[in-house]
Every structure is written in C-alpha cells, then in structure tokens.
Amino acid sequence: MKNSFEQLNKILAGILKEYGMEKQVKEAEALNIWREEIGVRIARVTEPLKVADGKLFVKVKSSSWRSELILLKPAILNKINKRLGKLIIKDIVFV
C-alpha cells in the first residue's frame, strides 16, 4: 500500500513539474504548514495570508509580536523550507 502512495506521489510531482506548477503548489503548502511549524503560541497571534514572489506574508496581532517574529525569522524560514524540501520561501513579511 505504501508503495502505491509513493508511486502516485512521484507521478503527481512529475506532472506538476512538467506543467510548471510545482512552485505554486509548494507556496500553497507553506501556508498550510505554518501553524505546525511555528507552534501554538505563535500561531495564536499570526495568520499566513499569501505567498508572492517567494515572500510569505503573515498578519501579526501586535507590533510587539512583530518585533519578536522579525528576530525569529531566520529560524522560521529554515523550518518552513526544510519541511517543503527546497528553498521556496525566501522572505517573510510580517504585517
């Protein structure tokens, strides 16, 4: 059963790559994994909005949280891109 899913995953990845959609799918995935990667505490005060040109735009509840997240940005970028399997998100813009 596991081999069937792995084969299907490879086929879908190939199709997405062939049609030039791999990057868009990975960008959408970044929005979906945000909460898992940053943890509950930060997830409560943030909301991922969109990805454009390799930039992840994230709404932040307050300016004090924004300042703290700017300091954590390199670690967050690393975690997200590691989970995505390649460098997709080049920057995070906290708004």
C-alpha positions in Angstrom: 0.0 0.0 0.0 2.8 2.4 0.9 4.5 1.8 -2.5 1.3 2.7 -4.3 1.1 6.1 -2.5 4.8 6.7 -3.2 4.3 5.9 -6.9 1.3 8.2 -7.0 3.2 11.0 -5.3 6.0 10.7 -7.8 3.6 10.7 -10.7 1.8 13.8 -9.4 5.1 15.6 -8.7 6.2 14.9 -12.3 3.0 16.2 -13.7 3.2 19.4 -11.6 6.8 19.9 -12.6 6.0 19.3 -16.3 3.3 22.0 -16.2 5.4 24.4 -14.2 3.1 24.3 -11.2 5.5 22.8 -8.7 6.4 26.1 -7.2 2.8 27.3 -6.8 1.9 24.0 -5.0 4.9 24.4 -2.6 3.9 28.0 -1.9 0.4 26.9 -1.1 1.8 24.2 1.1 3.8 26.8 3.0 0.5 28.5 4.0 -0.9 25.1 5.2 2.1 24.1 7.3 2.6 27.5 9.0 0.8 26.5 12.3 2.6 23.2 12.6 6.0 24.7 12.0 5.8 27.7 14.3 3.9 26.2 17.2 0.7 27.0 19.1 1.9 30.1 20.9 2.9 32.0 17.8 0.0 30.6 15.7 -2.4 32.3 18.1 -1.1 35.7 17.2 -0.4 35.2 13.4 -2.2 34.4 10.2 -0.5 33.4 7.0 -2.1 35.5 4.2 -0.3 34.7 0.9 2.9 33.9 -0.9 4.1 36.2 -3.7 7.5 36.1 -5.4 8.9 33.9 -2.7 7.7 36.1 0.1 5.3 34.7 2.7 3.0 37.5 4.1 1.9 36.9 7.6 -0.6 39.1 9.6 0.6 39.7 13.2 -1.7 40.6 16.1 0.6 43.4 17.6 3.7 45.3 16.9 5.5 43.7 19.9 4.9 40.3 18.4 6.0 41.6 15.0 9.3 42.7 16.6 9.8 39.3 18.2 9.0 37.4 15.0 11.5 39.5 13.0 14.2 38.2 15.3 12.9 34.6 14.8 12.6 35.0 11.0 15.8 33.1 10.1 14.8 30.1 12.2 11.2 30.1 10.9 12.4 30.4 7.2 14.7 27.4 7.8 12.0 25.3 9.3 9.5 26.0 6.6 11.9 25.4 3.7 13.2 22.3 5.3 9.7 20.9 5.5 9.0 21.9 1.9 12.1 20.1 0.8 13.7 23.1 -1.1 14.1 26.8 -0.9 10.7 28.1 -1.7 10.2 30.9 0.8 12.9 33.4 0.6 11.5 36.0 3.0 8.7 36.5 5.5 6.9 39.9 5.6 5.1 40.5 8.9 2.2 42.9 8.5 
